[in-house]
């Protein structure tokens, strides 16, 4: 399993580089990935989207020099031309978003070469003292691996018993939910579809993508999660707990002073966890 996962990561890495221009191709199908944004009141918010050829996962070509439009409640608030990595980024004033969780939409505009369905993402604006919990997805709330996400339709992928109920209870108690996964961003829509299909509470979703991360970001998924935790805690210091199924998850949480909970299941039954970590086997036990 580990060797297959390494092969997948290598393919994903290669696909993150821009390939030759596709401008001569007519009306080819493209896909827009719109990324969740999170902030505190009073700060500008960066909205970000990526345009790629709609090819089989994991290999997708980045599409540059196309215009993406950003919309809030059907109102166009800005247009951006994609760069060589297919990325379009728009910084908007805080007045555009109220406190809480809202949607924004991204559309491909006036393209002669491509067509793409609009994409939506969340913008989360919480007060700095907002209470938060963070959870991994694969083998933590989802009873499958990253490879299963590709092979199995999302509506046939199971969740661990009690995971949704626990997160929903936390949300109902006023606690914000953040999903922090090392899935590559080509799995963005599949991940959102799965969370929505099983009625998990809405929350900011972090995925791994070399195109969106600093050039010196380590490949190690633990280091990636630590980077995200550092950024998240700079906004919201009141992170109550974080949940994962791997030692590097625990280390990423603990490094930033967040209580780390290890979800033990059949596949990691013999894993030895640090003395400072907590562990549980059933979400109903929390």
C-alpha positions as CSV (number, residue, x, y, z in Angstrom):
1,X,0.0,0.0,0.0
2,X,2.8,2.4,0.9
3,X,4.5,2.0,-2.5
4,X,1.3,2.6,-4.3
5,X,0.8,5.8,-2.3
6,X,4.3,7.0,-3.1
7,X,3.7,6.4,-6.8
8,X,0.5,8.4,-6.6
9,X,2.3,11.3,-4.9
10,X,4.9,11.3,-7.6
11,X,2.3,11.5,-10.3
12,X,0.5,14.3,-8.5
13,X,3.8,16.2,-8.2
14,X,4.5,15.9,-11.9
15,X,1.0,17.1,-12.7
16,X,1.5,20.3,-10.7
17,X,3.9,21.7,-13.3
18,X,2.5,23.8,-16.1
19,X,2.6,22.0,-19.5
20,X,2.7,23.5,-23.0
21,X,-0.1,25.9,-24.0
22,X,-3.4,24.4,-25.0
23,X,-4.7,27.5,-26.7
24,X,-5.3,25.8,-30.0
25,X,-7.7,23.2,-28.7
26,X,-11.4,24.0,-29.2
27,X,-14.0,23.9,-26.4
28,X,-12.2,21.3,-24.3
29,X,-13.6,20.4,-20.9
30,X,-11.8,22.0,-18.0
31,X,-12.4,21.9,-14.3
32,X,-12.3,24.7,-11.8
33,X,-11.2,24.0,-8.2
34,X,-12.3,26.8,-5.8
35,X,-10.6,26.7,-2.4
36,X,-12.1,27.5,1.0
37,X,-10.9,30.7,2.7
38,X,-10.8,31.5,6.4
39,X,-10.1,34.7,8.3
40,X,-11.1,36.9,11.2
41,X,-13.2,40.1,11.0
42,X,-11.4,43.2,9.6
43,X,-8.9,41.5,7.4
44,X,-8.8,41.2,3.7
45,X,-9.7,37.8,2.4
46,X,-7.8,36.0,-0.4
47,X,-10.1,33.9,-2.7
48,X,-8.3,31.4,-4.8
49,X,-9.2,29.0,-7.6
50,X,-7.3,26.7,-10.0
51,X,-8.1,25.9,-13.7
52,X,-7.1,22.5,-15.1
53,X,-7.9,20.2,-18.0
54,X,-10.6,17.7,-16.9
55,X,-8.5,14.6,-17.3
56,X,-8.4,11.4,-15.3
57,X,-7.1,11.8,-11.7
58,X,-4.3,12.3,-10.9
59,X,-2.9,13.8,-14.1
60,X,-4.3,17.2,-15.0
61,X,-2.8,19.9,-17.1
62,X,-2.8,23.4,-15.6
63,X,-4.4,26.0,-17.9
64,X,-2.9,29.5,-18.0
65,X,-4.0,32.8,-19.5
66,X,-7.8,32.2,-19.0
67,X,-10.0,34.5,-17.1
68,X,-11.9,33.4,-14.0
69,X,-14.7,35.5,-12.5
70,X,-15.4,35.5,-8.7
71,X,-19.0,35.9,-7.6
72,X,-20.7,36.5,-4.3
73,X,-24.5,36.0,-4.3
74,X,-24.5,36.1,-8.1
75,X,-22.6,39.5,-8.1
76,X,-19.3,39.6,-10.0
77,X,-16.7,41.1,-7.6
78,X,-13.6,40.6,-9.7
79,X,-11.8,38.8,-12.6
80,X,-8.3,37.3,-12.6
81,X,-6.2,35.7,-15.3
82,X,-4.8,32.3,-14.4
83,X,-1.0,32.0,-14.0
84,X,1.3,29.3,-15.3
85,X,0.1,27.0,-12.5
86,X,-3.5,27.6,-13.4
87,X,-4.0,29.7,-10.3
88,X,-6.2,32.8,-10.0
89,X,-6.2,34.7,-6.7
90,X,-8.4,37.7,-5.7
91,X,-8.0,39.7,-2.5
92,X,-11.3,41.2,-1.4
93,X,-12.2,43.6,1.4
94,X,-13.7,42.3,4.6
95,X,-16.9,44.1,4.0
96,X,-17.9,41.5,1.4
97,X,-18.4,38.8,4.0
98,X,-20.4,38.7,7.2
99,X,-19.4,36.6,10.2
100,X,-20.0,32.9,9.8
101,X,-19.8,30.6,6.8
102,X,-20.7,31.8,3.4
103,X,-20.3,30.6,-0.2
104,X,-18.5,32.2,-3.2
105,X,-18.5,31.0,-6.8
106,X,-16.0,30.9,-9.6
107,X,-16.8,30.8,-13.3
108,X,-14.7,30.6,-16.5
109,X,-15.4,33.7,-18.6
110,X,-15.3,34.3,-22.3
111,X,-13.0,31.3,-23.2
112,X,-12.6,30.3,-26.8
113,X,-10.7,27.1,-25.9
114,X,-12.4,25.6,-22.8
115,X,-15.7,25.2,-21.0
116,X,-16.1,24.4,-17.3
117,X,-18.8,24.2,-14.7
118,X,-18.8,26.9,-12.0
119,X,-17.2,25.9,-8.7
120,X,-18.2,27.0,-5.2
121,X,-16.2,27.2,-2.0
122,X,-16.6,28.4,1.6
123,X,-15.5,31.6,3.2
124,X,-15.4,31.3,7.0
125,X,-15.1,34.5,9.1
126,X,-14.9,33.8,12.8
127,X,-14.0,35.9,15.8
128,X,-10.5,35.4,17.0
129,X,-11.7,33.7,20.2
130,X,-13.8,31.2,18.3
131,X,-13.5,27.7,19.7
132,X,-12.3,25.2,17.1
133,X,-11.6,21.5,16.6
134,X,-9.5,20.1,13.7
135,X,-9.9,16.6,12.2
136,X,-8.1,14.6,9.6
137,X,-10.3,12.7,7.1
138,X,-8.9,9.4,5.9
139,X,-8.9,6.6,8.5
140,X,-10.1,9.2,11.0
141,X,-13.6,10.1,10.1
142,X,-13.6,8.2,6.7
143,X,-13.1,4.5,6.8
144,X,-11.1,4.5,3.6
145,X,-7.7,5.5,2.2
146,X,-6.8,8.2,-0.3
147,X,-6.6,5.6,-3.0
148,X,-10.1,4.4,-2.1
149,X,-11.3,7.9,-2.8
150,X,-10.3,7.5,-6.4
151,X,-11.5,3.9,-6.8
152,X,-14.8,3.9,-5.0
153,X,-17.7,6.3,-5.8
154,X,-18.1,8.8,-3.0
155,X,-21.6,7.7,-2.1
156,X,-20.3,4.2,-1.3
157,X,-17.4,5.3,0.9
158,X,-18.3,4.7,4.6
159,X,-17.7,7.0,7.6
160,X,-16.6,5.7,11.0
161,X,-19.6,5.2,13.2
162,X,-20.3,8.2,15.4
163,X,-17.9,10.6,13.6
164,X,-20.6,12.7,12.0
165,X,-22.7,12.7,15.2
166,X,-19.7,13.9,17.3
167,X,-18.8,16.7,14.9
168,X,-22.4,17.8,14.6
169,X,-22.7,17.9,18.3
170,X,-19.6,20.1,18.5
171,X,-21.0,22.4,15.9
172,X,-24.3,22.7,17.7
173,X,-22.3,23.7,20.8
174,X,-20.9,26.6,18.8
175,X,-17.5,25.0,18.1
176,X,-16.0,25.5,14.6
177,X,-15.0,22.5,12.5
178,X,-11.8,22.4,10.3
179,X,-11.0,19.5,8.1
180,X,-7.2,19.1,7.6
181,X,-6.3,16.4,5.1
182,X,-3.2,15.5,3.2
183,X,-5.3,14.5,0.2
184,X,-4.1,16.2,-3.0
185,X,-6.3,19.0,-4.3
186,X,-7.4,17.0,-7.4
187,X,-9.6,15.2,-4.8
188,X,-11.2,18.5,-3.7
189,X,-14.6,18.0,-5.2
190,X,-14.8,14.3,-4.3
191,X,-14.0,15.2,-0.7
192,X,-16.6,17.9,-0.6
193,X,-19.2,15.6,-2.2
194,X,-18.4,12.9,0.4
195,X,-18.8,15.3,3.4
196,X,-22.0,16.7,2.0
197,X,-23.4,13.3,1.1
198,X,-23.0,12.0,4.6
199,X,-24.2,15.3,6.1
200,X,-21.1,16.2,8.0
201,X,-21.1,19.8,9.3
202,X,-19.8,22.5,7.1
203,X,-16.3,23.6,7.9
204,X,-13.1,24.9,6.3
205,X,-11.3,22.2,4.2
206,X,-7.5,22.2,3.8
207,X,-6.0,20.0,1.1
208,X,-2.4,19.5,0.0
209,X,-1.3,21.1,-3.2
210,X,2.3,22.1,-4.1
211,X,0.9,24.8,-6.4
212,X,-0.6,26.6,-3.5
213,X,2.1,26.1,-0.9
214,X,5.4,27.9,-0.5
215,X,8.2,26.6,-2.7
216,X,10.2,25.3,0.3
217,X,7.3,23.4,1.8
218,X,8.4,19.9,2.8
219,X,6.9,16.9,1.1
220,X,6.3,15.3,4.4
221,X,2.6,15.3,5.2
222,X,3.3,15.9,8.9
223,X,5.3,19.1,8.0
224,X,2.5,20.2,5.7
225,X,-0.1,19.8,8.5
226,X,2.2,21.6,11.0
227,X,2.4,24.5,8.5
228,X,-1.4,24.7,8.3
229,X,-1.8,24.4,12.0
230,X,0.6,27.3,12.6
231,X,-1.4,29.5,10.2
232,X,-4.7,28.4,11.7
233,X,-3.6,29.1,15.3
234,X,-2.3,32.5,14.3
235,X,-5.9,33.4,13.6
236,X,-7.6,31.3,16.2
237,X,-5.6,30.5,19.3
238,X,-8.5,28.6,21.0
239,X,-8.1,25.3,19.2
240,X,-9.6,22.8,21.7
241,X,-8.5,19.5,20.1
242,X,-7.3,17.9,16.9
243,X,-7.9,14.3,15.7
244,X,-5.8,12.0,13.4
245,X,-4.7,8.5,12.8
246,X,-1.0,8.9,12.2
247,X,1.9,9.8,14.4
248,X,2.8,12.8,12.2
249,X,-0.8,14.1,12.7
250,X,-0.2,14.0,16.5
251,X,3.2,15.7,16.2
252,X,1.8,18.5,14.0
253,X,-1.0,19.2,16.5
254,X,1.3,18.9,19.6
255,X,3.9,21.2,18.1
256,X,1.4,24.1,18.3
257,X,0.1,23.3,21.7
258,X,-3.1,21.6,20.6
259,X,-4.3,18.5,22.5
260,X,-3.8,15.6,20.0
261,X,-6.2,12.6,19.8
262,X,-5.2,9.4,18.1
263,X,-8.0,7.4,16.4
264,X,-7.0,3.7,16.8
265,X,-8.5,1.2,14.4
266,X,-7.5,-2.2,13.0
267,X,-4.9,-0.8,10.5
268,X,-2.9,1.1,13.2
269,X,-3.6,-1.2,16.1
270,X,0.1,-1.7,16.9
271,X,1.2,1.9,16.6
272,X,3.0,3.3,19.7
273,X,1.9,6.8,20.3
274,X,3.7,9.5,22.4
275,X,2.8,9.7,26.1
276,X,1.4,13.2,25.7
277,X,-1.2,12.0,23.1
278,X,-4.7,10.8,23.9
279,X,-6.3,7.9,22.1
280,X,-9.8,6.6,21.4
281,X,-11.3,3.7,19.4
282,X,-14.9,4.9,19.0
283,X,-16.2,8.4,18.3
284,X,-19.1,7.7,20.6
285,X,-16.7,7.5,23.5
286,X,-15.7,11.2,23.2
